[in-house]
């Protein structure tokens, strides 16, 4: 059974809303002949296009593998045999070791295995460009874990139980 998830619903909503709001302002400013101001809001809208495409993409999980796609294009795809590591990682890197505040949790799927140092660098340079990721939820991880036979890695993930 195929399950499809949005990469990050909150960040997708914020980036889409900001881009659409900026577009509305640009159109309004062009109508009243304020071209300089319209250019500023156009540039603000452009800034949010990349996050919109990153976080509003869809991750599909099925028996054959996992895919990251936009409605018109598949961006990245792995079969279950190609996946070397699945993990859960928190974005708050510089918290105390015993802290339960890990920042936002993400599930990442990679075709290469990482060391702890490489995981740290991945989280330091978040979001990654060469792998599939999505926000963590128990349901999402369960769907992946049913099909991925290796151990799920954790990095700065607090006290989640796998």
Phi, psi and omega per residue, in radians:
X1 nan 2.301 -3.088
X2 -1.532 2.313 3.049
X3 -2.089 2.415 -3.139
X4 -2.191 2.339 -3.100
X5 -2.279 2.603 2.983
X6 -1.369 2.456 -3.081
X7 -0.980 -0.989 3.130
X8 -2.560 1.796 -3.026
X9 -1.061 -0.803 -3.097
X10 -1.116 -0.870 -3.120
X11 -1.164 -0.574 3.070
X12 -1.145 -0.785 -3.133
X13 -1.104 -0.751 -3.138
X14 -1.128 -0.791 -3.100
X15 -1.209 -0.681 3.103
X16 -1.152 -0.784 3.138
X17 -1.073 -0.773 -3.132
X18 -1.146 -0.734 3.129
X19 -1.131 -0.755 3.128
X20 -1.182 -0.692 3.093
X21 -1.093 -0.762 3.116
X22 -1.096 -0.710 3.108
X23 -1.096 -0.727 3.105
X24 -1.087 -0.770 3.115
X25 -1.125 -0.721 3.131
X26 -1.046 -0.835 3.139
X27 -1.062 -0.769 3.129
X28 -1.084 -0.736 -3.130
X29 -1.216 -0.587 3.082
X30 -1.170 -0.688 3.135
X31 -1.059 -0.669 -3.127
X32 -1.654 0.264 3.034
X33 1.083 0.716 3.048
X34 -1.910 1.284 -2.978
X35 -1.225 -0.604 3.100
X36 -1.120 -0.813 3.100
X37 -1.136 -0.651 3.109
X38 -1.093 -0.671 3.125
X39 -1.128 -0.677 3.120
X40 -1.100 -0.828 -3.137
X41 -1.211 -0.512 3.053
X42 -1.118 -0.750 3.108
X43 -1.149 -0.679 3.073
X44 -1.068 -0.761 3.095
X45 -1.088 -0.668 3.125
X46 -1.106 -0.620 3.139
X47 -1.032 -0.566 -3.068
X48 -1.579 -0.008 3.113
X49 -1.183 -0.814 -3.134
X50 -1.073 -0.872 3.080
X51 -1.060 -0.596 3.124
X52 -1.104 -0.793 3.139
X53 -1.207 -0.560 3.139
X54 -1.260 -0.877 -2.999
X55 -1.602 -0.261 3.104
X56 -1.696 0.179 3.068
X57 -1.320 2.861 -3.122
X58 -1.910 2.442 3.031
X59 -1.932 2.115 3.136
X60 -1.908 2.275 -3.131
X61 -2.053 2.163 3.068
X62 -2.565 -2.997 -3.072
X63 -1.129 -0.495 -3.083
X64 -1.471 -0.520 -3.118
X65 2.900 -2.699 -3.084
X66 -2.330 2.390 -3.070
X67 -2.287 2.490 3.004
X68 -1.908 2.168 -3.065
X69 -2.605 2.737 2.928
X70 -1.770 2.900 -3.106
X71 -0.987 -0.452 -3.081
X72 -1.887 -0.059 -3.043
X73 -2.788 2.436 2.987
X74 -1.474 2.171 -3.093
X75 -1.558 -0.687 -3.116
X76 -2.714 2.527 -3.108
X77 -2.562 2.373 3.060
X78 -2.261 2.401 2.904
X79 -1.430 2.862 -3.114
X80 -1.104 -0.508 3.109
X81 -1.251 -0.485 -3.119
X82 -1.389 -0.336 -3.056
X83 -1.345 2.160 3.133
X84 -1.690 -0.515 -3.091
X85 -2.630 2.367 2.954
X86 -2.125 2.348 -3.118
X87 -2.589 2.914 3.022
X88 -2.069 2.239 -3.086
X89 -2.382 2.514 3.093
X90 -1.716 2.589 -3.056
X91 -1.526 -0.226 3.137
X92 -1.553 1.678 -2.988
X93 -1.394 -0.539 -2.979
X94 -1.843 0.731 3.062
X95 -1.626 2.852 3.070
X96 -1.098 2.685 -3.107
X97 -1.021 -0.681 -3.086
X98 -1.575 0.109 -3.098
X99 -1.275 2.464 3.060
X100 -1.602 -0.114 3.119
X101 -1.494 1.742 -3.054
X102 -1.847 0.061 -3.045
X103 1.375 -2.783 3.099
X104 -1.273 2.381 3.097
X105 -1.701 2.363 3.109
X106 -2.234 2.563 2.968
X107 -1.674 2.267 3.098
X108 -2.109 2.566 -3.135
X109 -2.220 2.147 -3.046
X110 -2.299 2.653 3.072
X111 -1.604 0.046 3.017
X112 -2.248 2.616 3.103
X113 -1.503 2.594 -3.074
X114 -2.025 2.698 2.907
X115 -1.596 2.991 3.107
X116 -1.064 -0.657 3.121
X117 -1.140 -0.702 3.106
X118 -1.181 -0.622 3.061
X119 -1.130 -0.722 3.089
X120 -1.035 -0.821 3.131
X121 -1.118 -0.637 3.093
X122 -1.072 -0.797 -3.116
X123 -1.260 -0.535 3.096
X124 -1.164 -0.577 -3.129
X125 -1.862 0.601 -3.099
X126 -1.189 2.456 0.058
X127 -1.500 2.604 -3.131
X128 -1.295 2.620 -3.097
X129 -1.723 -0.346 -2.997
X130 -1.952 0.345 3.125
X131 -2.575 3.008 3.118
X132 -1.718 2.414 3.080
X133 -2.529 2.754 3.077
X134 -2.750 2.790 -3.127
X135 -1.118 2.591 -3.102
X136 -1.358 2.359 2.837
X137 -2.612 2.674 -3.126
X138 -1.016 -0.738 -3.129
X139 -1.080 -0.769 -3.141
X140 -1.133 -0.773 3.130
X141 -1.134 -0.674 3.112
X142 -1.066 -0.715 3.117
X143 -1.085 -0.681 3.127
X144 -1.300 -0.752 -3.081
X145 -1.122 -0.522 3.095
X146 -1.095 -0.487 -3.047
X147 -1.876 -0.333 -3.126
X148 -1.727 2.104 -2.975
X149 -1.526 -0.273 -3.116
X150 -1.496 3.069 -3.134
X151 -1.204 2.433 3.030
X152 -1.473 2.156 -3.126
X153 -1.438 2.687 3.020
X154 -2.264 2.531 3.072
X155 -2.513 2.029 3.124
X156 0.954 0.712 -3.021
X157 -1.792 0.147 3.106
X158 1.256 -2.454 -3.048
X159 -1.889 0.637 3.077
X160 -1.234 2.551 -3.138
X161 -1.950 2.218 -3.115
X162 -1.794 nan nan
